[in-house]
Amino acid sequence: MDLDLDSQLEVQHLFLVNRMCRVCGEEKNLIADFYKCRKDATKISSYAYECKECTLKRVKEYDKRVRKRYSLGTCDICEKTNVKIVEDLCKECNKLVEFNVDTLQRAVLYLQKNK
């Protein structure tokens, strides 16, 4: 029981600590305004250097960029419908076009010979 009280006291002192957000430059409360990013909640270094508000803005912006890049549609190669496509190809077919034409022709010959 005594150890639990000690650990609670160690965390309590952090309620009085402020940190400057690296993104917006505002000074905010460490516990209330920064995400914990490591297990040991008693250390100041266990909390992020980007405030929760800036983190949420960054994640939402990233999500917008990712959604803009992907859309639902029909793949031009495999003709699957209602799949996420990038430039008219699904993820699997997009991996195929990373290879050069000679490699793909050899793959077709292999498939024809071994089917």
N, C-alpha and C positions, 0 to 999 in steps of 0.2 A: 504493500500500500504506500509506503514511504517513497519508493522510487517513482511511482506514478505522480505524486504531488511534486516531486522535484522536477520531473519532465514538464509538467504543466507550468511551473514557475519559469522554466527556461524559455518556453514559448511565449508566455505572457509579456516578457520584456520586449518582444518584437512588435507588440501593438503600438509602442511608442516610437518605433523607428520609421523614418521616411526614406524614400529612395527617389532619385531623379530618373525619369523614363528616358531611355536613350533615343526614342523616336520623337516624342512631342516636347521633351525638355521640361515637363512639369514635375514638381515634387509632389509625391503622393505617398499614402500610407502603405507600408510594405505588405502587411497581411491582407488588407482589404482590397488593394488595387493592383496587386501583382500575383500571377499564378505561381504556385509552388511547382518546381520542376525537378526536385530531387527528394529522396525519401526523408531525410533528416530535417524536420520542420523547425528545429531549434537553431539552425545556422542561417545567417543572413544570406549566405551564398546559395542557399537552397531555393531562392526565389528568382524569377526571371528579371531581366533588366528592361524588358518592354512591358508597359502597363497593360492591363486587361483590355482597356478601350482600344489601344493601338493594335493589340494582337487581333482583336475581333475585326477591326477594319482591314488589316492585312489579309486575314483568312477569307473574308468576304470578297475582297478584290481578286484574290487568287482563284476563288471559286467562280467568279464571273468570267475570268480569262479562260479557265478550263471549259466551262459550259459553252463559251463562244466558239471554242476550237472544235468541240464535238457536237454532233447533231444526230438525231435518229433518222434512219433512212434505209435504203437497200444498197448492199455492197455490189459494185460493178463486176467483181470477179466471181465470188461464190453465190451471189444473188440472194443471200439471206436478207430477210426483211425485218424491220423494227430493231435494228442493231445500231450501236453507236458507230458512227463513221467519221473519218477524218479524210477530207479530200476524196470522197466517194468510195473509200475502202474501209472494211472492218479491220479490227486490230490484227487478226490472224493473217489476212491477205496483205495488210500493210507490211508485215514482217517479210513476206515473200518478195515484195518488190525491192527490198533492200539488196537482194542478190543481183548479180549481173546476168545478162541474157544467156551466156554460155552455161552457167551453173544451172539456171532454170531449165534449159533444154536438156541437159544431162539428167536432171531430176525427172523430167517427163519421160525420157527414154527408159530410165530405171523403172518407173511406175508401169509403163506399158509392158516391159519385159517380165516383170514380177507379179503381174495381176492374174 
